[in-house]
Amino acid sequence: MNTSSAKVQLLWRVAAIDTLLIGVACSIPALSHLLAWPLYWINPMLLVLLAGMFLVGDRRNAYLLAVLLPVVSMIAVGMPTPTKAFCMVAEYSTVVFVSGRMQAWNGRFVGKLGAILLAMLGGKAVYYLLKAVLLAPAVLVSTPVWVQLVVVVAAAAIYATLMELKTY
């Protein structure tokens, strides 16, 4: 197979994965209503972003997903609100940036778990800082902090483990 054909196949693979992930992100509000449980507590769009980072492994694509997941969901289903979508884009872009920087440092300071954990915590800090500035009179933290910490640690551990096991 020649290289241009391989590139086209890779492009189609990435497009299919991104389309599937965006579809999953858009179905989150409906699924939350169907389950009658606040699914947003487990930060499902961030988990979708992590899935995209794992499945595709390209930082440019991860930035694209960081923008598209909240924006397309906002346009398609009205959730999140525009201001929260902006905060989420900033959070997810921070996760991609910090994890990319840690990867560029080749794990000299922290391993894969530490890198993604720092990236996710940095993303949360950016999200809540922007939310405090842009939505000041609103409730700042709607999901219990302990739930967010459990989700971040569990997601980071799963992501880091999968990255260690990844062979392609």
C-alpha positions as CSV (number, residue, x, y, z in Angstrom):
1,M,0.0,0.0,0.0
2,N,1.5,3.4,-0.9
3,T,1.8,6.2,1.6
4,S,-0.9,8.4,0.1
5,S,-3.4,5.6,0.3
6,A,-2.4,4.9,3.9
7,K,-2.8,8.6,4.8
8,V,-6.3,8.6,3.3
9,Q,-7.2,5.5,5.3
10,L,-5.9,7.1,8.5
11,L,-7.8,10.3,7.8
12,W,-11.0,8.3,7.3
13,R,-10.3,6.3,10.5
14,V,-9.8,9.5,12.5
15,A,-12.9,11.1,11.0
16,A,-15.0,8.1,11.9
17,I,-13.7,8.1,15.4
18,D,-14.3,11.8,15.8
19,T,-17.8,11.5,14.4
20,L,-18.6,8.7,16.8
21,L,-17.2,10.6,19.8
22,I,-19.1,13.8,18.9
23,G,-22.3,11.7,18.6
24,V,-21.6,10.2,22.1
25,A,-21.1,13.7,23.5
26,C,-24.3,15.0,21.9
27,S,-26.2,12.0,23.4
28,I,-25.1,12.7,27.0
29,P,-27.9,15.1,27.9
30,A,-30.6,12.8,26.6
31,L,-29.0,9.8,28.4
32,S,-28.8,11.8,31.6
33,H,-32.6,12.5,31.4
34,L,-33.3,8.9,30.5
35,L,-31.4,7.6,33.5
36,A,-32.8,10.3,35.8
37,W,-29.3,10.7,37.2
38,P,-26.9,13.7,36.9
39,L,-24.5,12.1,34.4
40,Y,-22.6,15.4,34.3
41,W,-21.2,14.4,37.7
42,I,-18.7,12.0,36.0
43,N,-17.7,14.7,33.5
44,P,-18.6,12.5,30.5
45,M,-17.3,14.9,27.8
46,L,-13.9,15.0,29.4
47,L,-14.0,11.2,29.3
48,V,-14.9,11.3,25.6
49,L,-12.0,13.7,25.0
50,L,-9.7,11.2,26.8
51,A,-11.1,8.4,24.6
52,G,-10.3,10.5,21.5
53,M,-6.8,11.2,22.8
54,F,-6.2,7.5,23.3
55,L,-7.8,6.2,20.1
56,V,-6.3,8.7,17.7
57,G,-3.1,9.8,19.6
58,D,-2.7,13.0,17.6
59,R,-2.5,16.3,19.6
60,R,-4.0,18.4,16.7
61,N,-7.0,16.1,16.7
62,A,-7.3,16.3,20.4
63,Y,-7.4,20.1,20.2
64,L,-10.1,19.8,17.5
65,L,-12.1,17.5,19.8
66,A,-11.6,19.9,22.7
67,V,-13.4,22.6,20.8
68,L,-15.9,20.5,18.9
69,L,-17.3,18.4,21.7
70,P,-18.8,21.2,23.8
71,V,-19.6,23.5,20.8
72,V,-21.4,20.8,18.7
73,S,-23.3,19.6,21.7
74,M,-24.3,23.1,22.5
75,I,-25.5,23.7,19.0
76,A,-27.2,20.3,18.5
77,V,-28.9,19.8,21.8
78,G,-28.6,23.1,23.7
79,M,-26.3,21.7,26.4
80,P,-24.0,23.1,27.7
81,T,-24.9,26.8,27.7
82,P,-22.7,29.0,25.6
83,T,-20.7,30.4,28.6
84,K,-20.2,26.9,30.0
85,A,-19.2,25.6,26.6
86,F,-16.5,28.3,26.5
87,C,-15.3,27.2,29.9
88,M,-15.3,23.6,28.8
89,V,-13.3,24.4,25.7
90,A,-10.7,26.1,27.8
91,E,-10.6,23.2,30.3
92,Y,-10.3,20.6,27.6
93,S,-7.7,22.6,25.7
94,T,-5.7,22.9,28.9
95,V,-5.9,19.1,29.4
96,V,-4.5,18.6,25.8
97,F,-1.8,21.3,26.2
98,V,-0.5,20.1,29.6
99,S,-0.6,16.4,28.7
100,G,1.2,17.3,25.5
101,R,3.9,19.3,27.3
102,M,4.4,16.4,29.8
103,Q,4.7,14.0,26.9
104,A,7.2,16.3,25.2
105,W,9.3,16.2,28.4
106,N,9.3,12.5,28.0
107,G,8.2,11.7,31.5
108,R,11.3,13.1,33.2
109,F,9.4,14.6,36.0
110,V,6.2,12.5,36.2
111,G,5.0,9.3,34.5
112,K,2.0,8.9,32.4
113,L,-0.3,8.8,35.4
114,G,1.1,12.0,36.8
115,A,1.1,13.7,33.5
116,I,-2.6,13.1,32.8
117,L,-3.5,13.8,36.4
118,L,-1.8,17.1,36.4
119,A,-3.4,17.9,33.0
120,M,-6.9,17.1,34.3
121,L,-6.4,19.0,37.5
122,G,-5.0,22.0,35.6
123,G,-8.0,21.8,33.3
124,K,-10.4,21.9,36.3
125,A,-8.5,24.9,37.7
126,V,-9.0,26.8,34.4
127,Y,-12.6,25.7,34.2
128,Y,-13.5,27.0,37.7
129,L,-11.5,30.2,37.3
130,L,-13.3,31.1,34.1
131,K,-16.6,30.0,35.6
132,A,-16.0,32.2,38.6
133,V,-15.2,35.2,36.4
134,L,-17.9,34.7,33.8
135,L,-20.8,33.3,35.9
136,A,-20.0,35.0,39.2
137,P,-23.5,35.1,40.7
138,A,-24.2,31.5,39.7
139,V,-23.3,28.5,41.8
140,L,-19.6,27.9,41.2
141,V,-19.5,24.2,42.1
142,S,-22.5,22.1,41.2
143,T,-20.9,18.7,41.3
144,P,-19.5,17.7,44.7
145,V,-15.7,18.2,44.8
146,W,-15.1,14.7,46.2
147,V,-17.0,13.2,43.2
148,Q,-14.9,15.3,40.8
149,L,-11.6,14.1,42.5
150,V,-12.7,10.5,42.3
151,V,-13.6,10.8,38.7
152,V,-10.3,12.6,37.8
153,V,-8.2,10.1,39.6
154,A,-10.1,7.1,38.2
155,A,-10.1,8.4,34.7
156,A,-6.4,9.3,34.9
157,A,-5.5,5.9,36.2
158,I,-7.5,4.1,33.4
159,Y,-6.1,6.4,30.7
160,A,-2.5,6.0,32.0
161,T,-2.9,2.2,32.2
162,L,-4.3,2.0,28.7
163,M,-1.5,4.2,27.4
164,E,1.0,1.8,29.0
165,L,-0.6,-1.2,27.3
166,K,-1.0,0.5,23.9
167,T,1.2,-1.2,21.4
168,Y,0.4,0.6,18.2
